[in-house]
Amino acid sequence: MRALVLGGAGFVGVACCKELMRRGVETIAAGRQPRPYGTFTSYVSVDRSEPGRLEAVLAQTQPDVLLDLAGFQAAEVEEAVRVFRGERYVFISTGVYPDDFGGSPAREEDFRPFEGPIPTEPQEYREGKRWCETVLARHPEFPSVVIRPPAVFGPEDHTLRIAAYIQRVEDGGPLLVPEESFRRQAGLAWVKDVGYACALACELRRPASGPYNVAFAGVSLEDLLVALGGALGKPPALVPIPFADLPAGASPYGPDPRRSAGYDLTRIRGDLGFQPSALEESLGETLAWYLAKRPSHPGYAGRAKELEIAAARG
């Protein structure tokens, strides 16, 4: 099998490429930039804004599977539907579930495609992902599978959201958490688990009944912070306050109590045999990256204000 991975040099893309290669899949990473320094696999440059460029690269590489981590505009997926003729198109989506959810775990069928004409103007990321899935829903004959992770963390996470929590646990001060939701399942996934799920989808030898959620099972924000504290030898003091009162950047994973309480994994476990990793398994590499590079989340600049709020709460 040969796989072309669009976005293969990015944070999640590297994990996908490594897992595919571990399974013996001939893997070619693709991205908009010239070959990045340190790229460990074959690489091609693909700027999808250039008319005909994706089709030309597909003709050049002849992949059996096209794994798309980069697309978030409807036109990009429409082009893939039009020009890809391999065995399977695997699309990575996120943020497609309703905001006003009521606190239950999100199931795949909770997504509702848009109605109306496909927009021609560029879309914001989350809205764009919903339109991309809408395009795929309108082409049931196209051999596509959708993988849906929530917030993904691991080494080299460019969002630095996980670093925001590590910084606060490491400094030993109290942590503000949303009182409505810090103990319920959070929408979190380990980058290696996302790569694992994508590889399983790429290897399918039968029609899939996805889309598929991929996430940790039963892990709350409290679980994450306690595990980080255990690993760093600094048990955190959690201070619950209303979500609406959290300062900006204090808790970048939320969880927003209006949204889903994590993801239901019934379908991906049954269809693909996926089993999520234990939280503790994910923390070693993540903490090693943090301790070596010392990245700082922008929200940590407001740490003094957070400590004032925590002190006022007693």
C-alpha positions as a Markdown table, in Angstrom:
| # | Residue | x | y | z |
|---|---|---|---|---|
| 1 | Met | 0.0 | 0.0 | 0.0 |
| 2 | Arg | 1.1 | 3.6 | -0.7 |
| 3 | Ala | -0.3 | 6.5 | 1.2 |
| 4 | Leu | 0.0 | 10.2 | 0.4 |
| 5 | Val | -0.5 | 12.3 | 3.6 |
| 6 | Leu | -1.6 | 15.9 | 3.0 |
| 7 | Gly | -0.2 | 17.8 | 6.0 |
| 8 | Gly | 2.2 | 15.0 | 6.7 |
| 9 | Ala | 4.9 | 17.2 | 8.1 |
| 10 | Gly | 2.6 | 18.8 | 10.7 |
| 11 | Phe | 2.0 | 17.9 | 14.4 |
| 12 | Val | -0.7 | 15.2 | 13.8 |
| 13 | Gly | 0.7 | 14.4 | 10.3 |
| 14 | Val | 4.1 | 13.2 | 11.7 |
| 15 | Ala | 2.3 | 10.9 | 14.1 |
| 16 | Cys | 0.2 | 9.5 | 11.2 |
| 17 | Cys | 3.2 | 9.0 | 8.9 |
| 18 | Lys | 5.2 | 7.2 | 11.7 |
| 19 | Glu | 2.4 | 4.8 | 12.4 |
| 20 | Leu | 1.8 | 4.1 | 8.7 |
| 21 | Met | 5.5 | 3.4 | 8.2 |
| 22 | Arg | 5.6 | 1.2 | 11.3 |
| 23 | Arg | 3.0 | -0.9 | 9.6 |
| 24 | Gly | 5.0 | -1.2 | 6.4 |
| 25 | Val | 3.0 | 1.3 | 4.4 |
| 26 | Glu | 5.0 | 3.2 | 1.7 |
| 27 | Thr | 4.3 | 6.8 | 3.0 |
| 28 | Ile | 4.7 | 10.1 | 1.2 |
| 29 | Ala | 4.2 | 13.3 | 3.2 |
| 30 | Ala | 2.9 | 16.4 | 1.4 |
| 31 | Gly | 2.7 | 20.1 | 2.4 |
| 32 | Arg | 2.6 | 23.6 | 1.1 |
| 33 | Gln | 6.2 | 24.4 | 2.0 |
| 34 | Pro | 9.4 | 23.0 | 0.4 |
| 35 | Arg | 10.7 | 19.9 | 2.1 |
| 36 | Pro | 11.0 | 20.8 | 5.8 |
| 37 | Tyr | 14.3 | 20.3 | 7.6 |
| 38 | Gly | 14.4 | 16.9 | 9.3 |
| 39 | Thr | 11.5 | 15.3 | 7.4 |
| 40 | Phe | 11.9 | 11.6 | 7.9 |
| 41 | Thr | 9.9 | 10.3 | 4.9 |
| 42 | Ser | 9.4 | 11.0 | 1.2 |
| 43 | Tyr | 8.0 | 14.5 | 0.7 |
| 44 | Val | 6.3 | 16.4 | -2.1 |
| 45 | Ser | 5.2 | 20.0 | -2.2 |
| 46 | Val | 1.5 | 20.6 | -2.7 |
| 47 | Asp | -0.2 | 24.0 | -2.7 |
| 48 | Arg | -3.8 | 23.2 | -3.1 |
| 49 | Ser | -4.6 | 26.8 | -4.1 |
| 50 | Glu | -2.8 | 26.2 | -7.4 |
| 51 | Pro | -5.3 | 24.9 | -9.9 |
| 52 | Gly | -4.5 | 21.3 | -10.9 |
| 53 | Arg | -1.6 | 20.9 | -8.4 |
| 54 | Leu | -3.3 | 18.1 | -6.3 |
| 55 | Glu | -4.3 | 16.2 | -9.5 |
| 56 | Ala | -0.7 | 16.5 | -10.7 |
| 57 | Val | 0.8 | 15.2 | -7.5 |
| 58 | Leu | -1.7 | 12.3 | -7.4 |
| 59 | Ala | -0.7 | 11.4 | -10.9 |
| 60 | Gln | 3.0 | 11.5 | -9.9 |
| 61 | Thr | 2.7 | 9.5 | -6.6 |
| 62 | Gln | -0.2 | 7.1 | -7.5 |
| 63 | Pro | -1.3 | 6.6 | -3.9 |
| 64 | Asp | -3.8 | 3.9 | -2.9 |
| 65 | Val | -4.8 | 6.0 | 0.1 |
| 66 | Leu | -5.1 | 9.7 | 0.4 |
| 67 | Leu | -5.0 | 10.9 | 4.0 |
| 68 | Asp | -6.0 | 14.5 | 4.3 |
| 69 | Leu | -5.1 | 16.3 | 7.6 |
| 70 | Ala | -4.8 | 19.7 | 6.0 |
| 71 | Gly | -8.1 | 20.4 | 4.2 |
| 72 | Phe | -10.7 | 22.7 | 5.8 |
| 73 | Gln | -12.3 | 24.4 | 2.8 |
| 74 | Ala | -15.2 | 22.8 | 0.9 |
| 75 | Ala | -13.5 | 23.4 | -2.4 |
| 76 | Glu | -10.4 | 21.3 | -1.3 |
| 77 | Val | -12.6 | 18.3 | -0.6 |
| 78 | Glu | -14.6 | 18.8 | -3.7 |
| 79 | Glu | -11.4 | 18.7 | -5.7 |
| 80 | Ala | -10.3 | 15.5 | -3.9 |
| 81 | Val | -13.7 | 13.9 | -4.8 |
| 82 | Arg | -13.2 | 14.9 | -8.4 |
| 83 | Val | -9.6 | 13.7 | -9.0 |
| 84 | Phe | -8.8 | 11.0 | -6.5 |
| 85 | Arg | -9.3 | 7.4 | -7.8 |
| 86 | Gly | -7.6 | 5.3 | -5.2 |
| 87 | Glu | -8.9 | 2.9 | -2.6 |
| 88 | Arg | -9.8 | 5.3 | 0.2 |
| 89 | Tyr | -9.8 | 9.0 | 1.1 |
| 90 | Val | -9.4 | 9.5 | 4.9 |
| 91 | Phe | -10.4 | 13.0 | 6.1 |
| 92 | Ile | -9.4 | 14.4 | 9.5 |
| 93 | Ser | -12.2 | 16.6 | 10.9 |
| 94 | Thr | -12.8 | 18.3 | 14.2 |
| 95 | Gly | -15.1 | 20.8 | 15.9 |
| 96 | Val | -18.2 | 19.7 | 14.0 |
| 97 | Tyr | -20.5 | 18.9 | 16.9 |
| 98 | Pro | -23.1 | 21.4 | 18.2 |
| 99 | Asp | -22.0 | 24.0 | 20.8 |
| 100 | Asp | -25.3 | 23.7 | 22.8 |
| 101 | Phe | -25.0 | 20.0 | 23.5 |
| 102 | Gly | -26.2 | 19.5 | 27.1 |
| 103 | Gly | -23.2 | 17.7 | 28.5 |
| 104 | Ser | -23.5 | 14.2 | 26.9 |
| 105 | Pro | -20.7 | 12.4 | 25.0 |
| 106 | Ala | -20.8 | 13.2 | 21.3 |
| 107 | Arg | -21.8 | 10.4 | 19.0 |
| 108 | Glu | -20.9 | 10.4 | 15.3 |
| 109 | Glu | -24.6 | 10.7 | 14.3 |
| 110 | Asp | -24.8 | 14.0 | 16.3 |
| 111 | Phe | -23.2 | 15.8 | 13.3 |
| 112 | Arg | -25.7 | 17.4 | 10.9 |
| 113 | Pro | -24.5 | 18.3 | 7.4 |
| 114 | Phe | -25.3 | 21.8 | 6.2 |
| 115 | Glu | -28.1 | 22.4 | 3.7 |
| 116 | Gly | -27.9 | 24.8 | 0.8 |
| 117 | Pro | -25.2 | 25.5 | -1.8 |
| 118 | Ile | -21.6 | 24.9 | -1.1 |
| 119 | Pro | -19.9 | 28.3 | -0.2 |
| 120 | Thr | -17.4 | 29.7 | -2.7 |
| 121 | Glu | -15.8 | 32.2 | -0.2 |
| 122 | Pro | -13.2 | 31.0 | 2.3 |
| 123 | Gln | -14.6 | 29.7 | 5.6 |
| 124 | Glu | -13.2 | 29.8 | 9.2 |
| 125 | Tyr | -11.6 | 26.6 | 10.4 |
| 126 | Arg | -14.4 | 25.0 | 12.3 |
| 127 | Glu | -17.1 | 26.1 | 9.8 |
| 128 | Gly | -14.9 | 24.9 | 7.0 |
| 129 | Lys | -14.6 | 21.4 | 8.5 |
| 130 | Arg | -18.4 | 21.2 | 8.7 |
| 131 | Trp | -18.6 | 22.1 | 5.1 |
| 132 | Cys | -15.9 | 19.6 | 4.1 |
| 133 | Glu | -17.9 | 16.8 | 5.9 |
| 134 | Thr | -21.1 | 18.1 | 4.2 |
| 135 | Val | -19.4 | 17.7 | 0.8 |
| 136 | Leu | -18.5 | 14.1 | 1.6 |
| 137 | Ala | -22.0 | 13.4 | 2.9 |
| 138 | Arg | -23.3 | 14.5 | -0.5 |
| 139 | His | -21.0 | 12.0 | -2.3 |
| 140 | Pro | -21.8 | 8.6 | -0.6 |
| 141 | Glu | -20.3 | 6.8 | -3.6 |
| 142 | Phe | -16.9 | 8.3 | -2.9 |
| 143 | Pro | -14.7 | 5.9 | -0.8 |
| 144 | Ser | -14.2 | 8.2 | 2.2 |
| 145 | Val | -13.8 | 7.7 | 5.9 |
| 146 | Val | -13.8 | 10.6 | 8.4 |
| 147 | Ile | -11.8 | 10.5 | 11.6 |
| 148 | Arg | -12.9 | 13.0 | 14.3 |
| 149 | Pro | -10.5 | 13.9 | 17.1 |
| 150 | Pro | -11.2 | 16.6 | 19.7 |
| 151 | Ala | -8.3 | 18.7 | 21.1 |
| 152 | Val | -5.0 | 16.8 | 20.5 |
| 153 | Phe | -1.9 | 17.0 | 22.6 |
| 154 | Gly | 1.6 | 15.6 | 22.5 |
| 155 | Pro | 5.2 | 16.7 | 21.9 |
| 156 | Glu | 5.5 | 19.7 | 19.5 |
| 157 | Asp | 1.8 | 20.7 | 19.9 |
| 158 | His | 1.8 | 24.1 | 18.2 |
| 159 | Thr | -1.3 | 25.3 | 20.1 |
| 160 | Leu | 0.7 | 25.0 | 23.4 |
| 161 | Arg | -2.6 | 24.2 | 25.2 |
| 162 | Ile | -1.1 | 21.3 | 27.1 |
| 163 | Ala | 1.9 | 23.5 | 28.0 |
| 164 | Ala | -0.6 | 26.0 | 29.6 |
| 165 | Tyr | -1.5 | 23.3 | 32.1 |
| 166 | Ile | 2.0 | 22.0 | 32.7 |
| 167 | Gln | 3.2 | 25.5 | 33.4 |
| 168 | Arg | 0.6 | 26.0 | 36.1 |
| 169 | Val | 1.1 | 22.6 | 37.7 |
| 170 | Glu | 4.9 | 23.2 | 37.7 |
| 171 | Asp | 4.7 | 26.6 | 39.4 |
| 172 | Gly | 2.9 | 25.0 | 42.3 |
| 173 | Gly | 0.1 | 27.6 | 42.6 |
| 174 | Pro | -3.6 | 26.9 | 42.6 |
| 175 | Leu | -5.3 | 26.2 | 39.3 |
| 176 | Leu | -8.7 | 27.7 | 38.2 |
| 177 | Val | -11.0 | 25.1 | 36.7 |
| 178 | Pro | -14.6 | 25.3 | 35.5 |
| 179 | Glu | -16.8 | 24.1 | 38.3 |
| 180 | Glu | -19.5 | 22.8 | 36.0 |
| 181 | Ser | -17.3 | 20.5 | 33.9 |
| 182 | Phe | -13.8 | 19.8 | 35.3 |
| 183 | Arg | -14.9 | 16.4 | 36.6 |
| 184 | Arg | -16.7 | 15.2 | 33.5 |
| 185 | Gln | -15.1 | 13.6 | 30.5 |
| 186 | Ala | -13.2 | 16.2 | 28.4 |
| 187 | Gly | -12.6 | 16.3 | 24.7 |
| 188 | Leu | -9.0 | 15.2 | 24.6 |
| 189 | Ala | -6.9 | 12.9 | 22.4 |
| 190 | Trp | -3.2 | 11.8 | 22.3 |
| 191 | Val | -1.5 | 12.5 | 19.0 |
| 192 | Lys | -0.2 | 8.9 | 18.8 |
| 193 | Asp | -3.8 | 7.6 | 19.2 |
| 194 | Val | -4.9 | 9.8 | 16.3 |
| 195 | Gly | -2.2 | 8.5 | 14.2 |
| 196 | Tyr | -3.2 | 4.9 | 15.2 |
| 197 | Ala | -6.8 | 5.6 | 14.3 |
| 198 | Cys | -5.9 | 7.1 | 10.9 |
| 199 | Ala | -3.7 | 4.1 | 10.1 |
| 200 | Leu | -6.5 | 1.7 | 11.0 |
| 201 | Ala | -8.8 | 3.6 | 8.6 |
| 202 | Cys | -6.2 | 3.6 | 5.9 |
| 203 | Glu | -5.8 | -0.2 | 6.1 |
| 204 | Leu | -9.5 | -1.1 | 5.9 |
| 205 | Arg | -10.2 | -3.7 | 3.2 |
| 206 | Arg | -13.9 | -3.3 | 3.3 |
| 207 | Pro | -16.4 | -0.4 | 3.1 |
| 208 | Ala | -16.4 | 1.6 | 6.4 |
| 209 | Ser | -19.4 | 2.8 | 8.2 |
| 210 | Gly | -17.7 | 5.8 | 9.8 |
| 211 | Pro | -17.2 | 8.6 | 10.6 |
| 212 | Tyr | -15.2 | 7.6 | 13.7 |
| 213 | Asn | -14.5 | 9.5 | 16.9 |
| 214 | Val | -11.1 | 9.1 | 18.4 |
| 215 | Ala | -10.2 | 10.3 | 21.9 |
| 216 | Phe | -9.3 | 9.3 | 25.4 |
| 217 | Ala | -12.0 | 7.3 | 27.3 |
| 218 | Gly | -13.3 | 8.8 | 30.5 |
| 219 | Val | -10.5 | 11.3 | 31.0 |
| 220 | Ser | -11.6 | 14.5 | 32.7 |
| 221 | Leu | -9.7 | 17.8 | 33.1 |
| 222 | Glu | -9.2 | 16.9 | 36.8 |
| 223 | Asp | -7.7 | 13.5 | 35.7 |
| 224 | Leu | -5.3 | 15.3 | 33.4 |
| 225 | Leu | -4.1 | 17.8 | 36.1 |
| 226 | Val | -3.8 | 15.2 | 38.8 |
| 227 | Ala | -1.7 | 13.0 | 36.4 |
| 228 | Leu | 0.5 | 15.9 | 35.5 |
| 229 | Gly | 0.9 | 16.7 | 39.2 |
| 230 | Gly | 1.9 | 13.1 | 40.0 |
| 231 | Ala | 4.5 | 13.1 | 37.2 |
| 232 | Leu | 6.0 | 16.4 | 38.3 |
| 233 | Gly | 5.8 | 15.6 | 42.0 |
| 234 | Lys | 3.5 | 18.7 | 42.6 |
| 235 | Pro | -0.1 | 17.7 | 43.3 |
| 236 | Pro | -2.2 | 20.6 | 42.1 |
| 237 | Ala | -4.7 | 22.5 | 44.2 |
| 238 | Leu | -7.8 | 23.0 | 42.0 |
| 239 | Val | -10.1 | 26.0 | 42.5 |
| 240 | Pro | -13.4 | 25.5 | 40.8 |
| 241 | Ile | -15.2 | 28.7 | 39.6 |
| 242 | Pro | -18.0 | 29.2 | 37.1 |
| 243 | Phe | -16.8 | 28.7 | 33.5 |
| 244 | Ala | -18.0 | 32.2 | 32.6 |
| 245 | Asp | -15.7 | 33.7 | 35.2 |
| 246 | Leu | -12.5 | 32.0 | 34.0 |
| 247 | Pro | -9.9 | 34.5 | 32.7 |
| 248 | Ala | -9.0 | 34.2 | 29.1 |
| 249 | Gly | -6.3 | 31.5 | 28.6 |
| 250 | Ala | -6.6 | 30.1 | 32.1 |
| 251 | Ser | -8.1 | 26.8 | 30.9 |
| 252 | Pro | -7.7 | 26.4 | 27.2 |
| 253 | Tyr | -9.3 | 22.9 | 27.1 |
| 254 | Gly | -12.3 | 24.3 | 28.9 |
| 255 | Pro | -14.3 | 22.1 | 29.1 |
| 256 | Asp | -17.1 | 24.5 | 28.0 |
| 257 | Pro | -20.1 | 23.1 | 29.9 |
| 258 | Arg | -22.4 | 23.8 | 26.9 |
| 259 | Arg | -20.4 | 21.4 | 24.7 |
| 260 | Ser | -20.3 | 17.6 | 24.7 |
| 261 | Ala | -18.8 | 15.6 | 27.6 |
| 262 | Gly | -16.1 | 14.0 | 25.5 |
| 263 | Tyr | -16.6 | 11.6 | 22.6 |
| 264 | Asp | -18.4 | 8.3 | 22.5 |
| 265 | Leu | -16.0 | 5.6 | 21.1 |
| 266 | Thr | -18.4 | 2.7 | 20.6 |
| 267 | Arg | -18.3 | 2.8 | 16.8 |
| 268 | Ile | -14.5 | 3.0 | 16.3 |
| 269 | Arg | -13.9 | 0.3 | 18.9 |
| 270 | Gly | -16.4 | -2.1 | 17.2 |
| 271 | Asp | -15.5 | -1.3 | 13.6 |
| 272 | Leu | -11.8 | -0.7 | 13.7 |
| 273 | Gly | -10.7 | -2.4 | 16.9 |
| 274 | Phe | -9.4 | 0.9 | 18.2 |
| 275 | Gln | -8.5 | 1.1 | 21.9 |
| 276 | Pro | -7.5 | 4.4 | 23.4 |
| 277 | Ser | -4.2 | 4.6 | 25.4 |
| 278 | Ala | -4.1 | 5.2 | 29.1 |
| 279 | Leu | -3.6 | 8.9 | 30.0 |
| 280 | Glu | -0.4 | 8.1 | 31.9 |
| 281 | Glu | 1.1 | 6.6 | 28.7 |
| 282 | Ser | 0.8 | 9.9 | 26.9 |
| 283 | Leu | 2.5 | 12.1 | 29.4 |
| 284 | Gly | 6.1 | 10.9 | 29.3 |
| 285 | Glu | 7.0 | 12.2 | 25.9 |
| 286 | Thr | 4.9 | 15.3 | 26.3 |
| 287 | Leu | 6.6 | 16.2 | 29.5 |
| 288 | Ala | 10.0 | 15.5 | 28.1 |
| 289 | Trp | 9.3 | 17.8 | 25.2 |
| 290 | Tyr | 8.1 | 20.5 | 27.6 |
| 291 | Leu | 11.0 | 20.3 | 30.0 |
| 292 | Ala | 13.5 | 20.3 | 27.1 |
| 293 | Lys | 12.0 | 23.3 | 25.2 |
| 294 | Arg | 10.1 | 25.2 | 27.8 |
| 295 | Pro | 7.3 | 26.5 | 25.6 |
| 296 | Ser | 5.0 | 29.1 | 27.1 |
| 297 | His | 1.3 | 29.4 | 26.3 |
| 298 | Pro | 0.2 | 33.0 | 25.8 |
| 299 | Gly | -2.4 | 32.7 | 28.4 |
| 300 | Tyr | 0.2 | 32.2 | 31.1 |
| 301 | Ala | 0.9 | 35.9 | 31.0 |
| 302 | Gly | -2.3 | 36.4 | 33.1 |
| 303 | Arg | -1.2 | 34.0 | 35.8 |
| 304 | Ala | -0.9 | 36.7 | 38.5 |
| 305 | Lys | -4.6 | 37.6 | 38.0 |
| 306 | Glu | -5.6 | 33.9 | 38.3 |
| 307 | Leu | -3.7 | 33.6 | 41.6 |
| 308 | Glu | -5.5 | 36.7 | 42.9 |
| 309 | Ile | -8.9 | 35.1 | 42.0 |
| 310 | Ala | -7.9 | 31.8 | 43.7 |
| 311 | Ala | -6.8 | 33.7 | 46.8 |
| 312 | Ala | -10.0 | 35.5 | 47.0 |
| 313 | Arg | -11.9 | 32.2 | 46.8 |
| 314 | Gly | -10.1 | 31.1 | 49.9 |
